[in-house]
Amino acid sequence: MAALDDLMSKARELADTVGKATGELVDDSRVKLQELKLSSELKDAYERLGSVIYDSIKNGTENQSLVDLVVGEIDQIRENMEKLKASRCTSDAVERYCPQCGTTNGKDAVYCSRCGAPLSMAVPETPAEAAPAPAEEEN
């Protein structure tokens, strides 16, 4: 009976872990979708700005108020993108790195999503920081 209770406990832990991972994936997808939307809006705003400037040069008229309006729109979109990027960086502040393959996993991951190895919280060493491998002695 103890084995069944242990199995049920492990199943609950696994279900909780899967639920958290699913929630993180949904949140990450939502943020990426917002980034794509803002990127598209920024591209459209730059095209409008180019069109306004082209028309003013082509027609020999100056429409500074319209240019200022589009520039303000571009600034607002860029500010929103920076806020979104900053919010994503704070939520991703702690990542888990696989000691076996170096894959970055979510902050609540216990095992590597790529190779299944147990994860650590340590940041992987960059090649410049890595200790040199000991030289093999020749006999």
C-alpha positions as CSV (number, residue, x, y, z in Angstrom):
1,M,0.0,0.0,0.0
2,A,2.9,2.3,0.7
3,A,4.2,1.7,-2.8
4,L,0.8,2.8,-4.2
5,D,0.8,6.0,-2.1
6,D,4.4,6.7,-3.2
7,L,3.4,6.2,-6.9
8,M,0.4,8.5,-6.5
9,S,2.5,11.1,-4.9
10,K,5.0,10.9,-7.7
11,A,2.1,11.1,-10.2
12,R,0.8,14.3,-8.6
13,E,4.3,15.9,-8.6
14,L,4.6,15.0,-12.3
15,A,1.2,16.4,-13.1
16,D,2.1,19.6,-11.2
17,T,5.4,19.9,-13.2
18,V,3.6,19.3,-16.5
19,G,0.9,21.9,-15.6
20,K,3.6,24.5,-14.8
21,A,5.5,23.7,-17.9
22,T,2.3,24.0,-20.0
23,G,1.5,27.3,-18.4
24,E,5.0,28.6,-19.1
25,L,4.7,27.5,-22.8
26,V,1.4,29.3,-23.1
27,D,2.8,32.5,-21.5
28,D,5.9,32.3,-23.7
29,S,3.8,31.8,-26.8
30,R,1.6,34.8,-25.8
31,V,4.6,37.0,-25.4
32,K,6.1,35.9,-28.7
33,L,2.8,36.6,-30.4
34,Q,2.7,40.1,-28.9
35,E,6.3,40.7,-30.1
36,L,5.4,39.6,-33.7
37,K,2.4,41.9,-33.6
38,L,4.4,44.9,-32.5
39,S,7.1,44.1,-35.0
40,S,4.5,44.1,-37.8
41,E,3.0,47.3,-36.5
42,L,6.5,48.9,-36.5
43,K,7.2,47.8,-40.0
44,D,3.9,49.3,-41.2
45,A,4.6,52.5,-39.3
46,Y,8.1,52.8,-41.0
47,E,6.4,52.2,-44.4
48,R,3.9,55.0,-43.6
49,L,6.7,57.3,-42.7
50,G,8.5,56.6,-45.9
51,S,5.4,57.2,-47.9
52,V,4.7,60.5,-46.2
53,I,8.2,61.7,-46.8
54,Y,8.2,60.4,-50.4
55,D,4.9,62.2,-51.1
56,S,6.1,65.5,-49.5
57,I,9.3,65.4,-51.6
58,K,7.5,64.3,-54.8
59,N,4.8,67.1,-54.4
60,G,7.3,69.7,-53.1
61,T,5.2,70.2,-50.0
62,E,6.1,69.9,-46.4
63,N,3.8,68.1,-44.0
64,Q,5.8,68.1,-40.8
65,S,2.8,67.6,-38.6
66,L,2.1,64.2,-40.3
67,V,5.7,63.2,-40.1
68,D,5.7,64.1,-36.4
69,L,2.6,62.0,-35.9
70,V,4.1,58.9,-37.6
71,V,7.4,59.4,-35.7
72,G,5.4,59.5,-32.4
73,E,3.6,56.3,-33.4
74,I,7.0,54.6,-34.1
75,D,8.4,55.8,-30.8
76,Q,5.3,54.4,-28.9
77,I,5.6,51.0,-30.7
78,R,9.3,50.8,-29.9
79,E,8.7,51.7,-26.2
80,N,6.0,48.9,-26.0
81,M,8.5,46.5,-27.5
82,E,11.2,47.4,-24.9
83,K,8.6,47.0,-22.1
84,L,7.7,43.6,-23.4
85,K,11.3,42.6,-23.8
86,A,12.1,43.8,-20.2
87,S,9.1,41.9,-18.8
88,R,10.3,38.7,-20.6
89,C,13.8,39.2,-19.3
90,T,12.7,39.4,-15.7
91,S,10.5,36.3,-16.0
92,D,13.4,34.4,-17.6
93,A,15.9,35.6,-15.1
94,V,16.6,32.1,-13.7
95,E,17.2,29.4,-16.3
96,R,18.4,25.8,-15.9
97,Y,21.2,24.6,-18.0
98,C,21.9,21.0,-18.9
99,P,25.3,19.8,-17.7
100,Q,25.3,17.1,-20.4
101,C,24.3,19.0,-23.6
102,G,24.2,22.7,-22.6
103,T,20.6,23.2,-23.6
104,T,18.7,26.0,-21.8
105,N,15.6,24.8,-20.1
106,G,12.8,26.6,-18.2
107,K,13.3,27.8,-14.7
108,D,11.2,25.1,-13.1
109,A,12.6,22.2,-15.3
110,V,14.0,19.3,-13.4
111,Y,15.3,17.3,-16.4
112,C,16.6,18.5,-19.7
113,S,14.1,18.7,-22.5
114,R,16.6,17.6,-25.0
115,C,18.6,14.7,-23.4
116,G,16.7,14.0,-20.1
117,A,19.7,14.6,-17.8
118,P,19.1,16.1,-14.4
119,L,19.5,19.9,-14.5
120,S,21.6,22.4,-12.4
121,M,21.1,26.1,-11.8
122,A,24.6,26.9,-12.8
123,V,25.3,29.1,-15.8
124,P,27.3,27.3,-18.4
125,E,30.9,28.3,-18.7
126,T,31.9,30.2,-21.8
127,P,34.9,28.8,-23.6
128,A,37.1,31.7,-22.3
129,E,36.1,30.9,-18.7
130,A,36.4,27.2,-19.0
131,A,39.3,25.6,-17.3
132,P,41.9,24.2,-19.6
133,A,41.8,20.4,-19.9
134,P,44.6,18.7,-18.2
135,A,47.4,17.7,-20.5
136,E,47.9,14.0,-21.0
137,E,51.2,12.8,-19.8
138,E,53.4,10.9,-22.2
139,N,55.1,7.8,-20.9
